[in-house]
Amino acid sequence: MENREFTVGVDLGGTNTVIGFVNIHGDFIAEVSFATQTKAGPGKFVEGLARRIKEMQDKLPDDCECLGMGIAAPHVSYTTGKIVAPANLGWGEVNLISMLSDHLDLPIAVLNDANAAALGEMGYGVAKGLRDFVLITLGTGIGSGIIANGQLLVGARGLAGEFGHMTAVCDGRECGCGRRGCVEAYASAQGITRSALELMSDIKTSTVLEREKFSDLTSEKVFMAAQKGDSLAREVFEKTALILCGSLADMAACFDPEAIVLSGGVVRAGNTLLKPLRKHFEESLLHIFKGQIPILISKYPEGQAAVLGATLWLQQSIELPEHWKTNSPG
Ligand SMILES: [Zn+2]
């Protein structure tokens, strides 16, 4: 029977949402990814999410059994089940558990998306075997999950790990959260695009990016230009690395991790970002940590680690059949 049992994991991202049906071994038995449509409001989004899950279930053999659903989402508290005004979704306060319960008769658990990605990496990914690490997601937004002594650090309200909204630059750029100078305003995909636009207006160096309409410029285009050797685009990644490394060194000083794990779309820039980042990170580290904290890169496609982590969180939140307790890292 255990081969027919599965849990549903969802990663609600600012750009894409991923649904995964995951078996006891952490294997994906079905997966769907779709663009997160936020403009019609959370009600329509939840309705569409529930419809897709039912469609996926309809394609499975009749004897397959779903044990529950874990959802990874931005700015969500596992204690209340509520998303609180996430900067990248444009919604107010949304009670995901109660809204989804109107459509699906399943036990549901929610968890901050980067927290979920940290659990997924610890259970199945590059952090398997680690007991102290910090995972940072660099994408549309920036988040983090902190694992201390093998446990997820959740905080008093379940909101711990908002690395993206730590201050990187005093009185710096406006952030989507309403504050100024947050890491997210510099090192997210949008932050990288903003850095390119700033440099283009400040520096009189010619760049291939000048051919782009300003409104069409994206971090991917800046990356492509950097790969072709464009000096302004390379400077953007150098500046991004310089800002990010200080905040990563702060996290290292706070949590004494075995490693820092990076994931998310921005990491696809590879060595264009990682080479300067590793160099500056090492220089920024407090001397007692130097040479001891590797930066590891997630091997999962976007959303998958959070999906796996959401299912592991569900497993910690509900009563499971005995064989799940012994076979799953959750
Ligand atoms: Zn912020």
Residues whose N, C-alpha, C, O or C-beta is under 5 A from the ligand:
A	BS01	ZN	G164 H165 C175 G176 C177 R179 C182
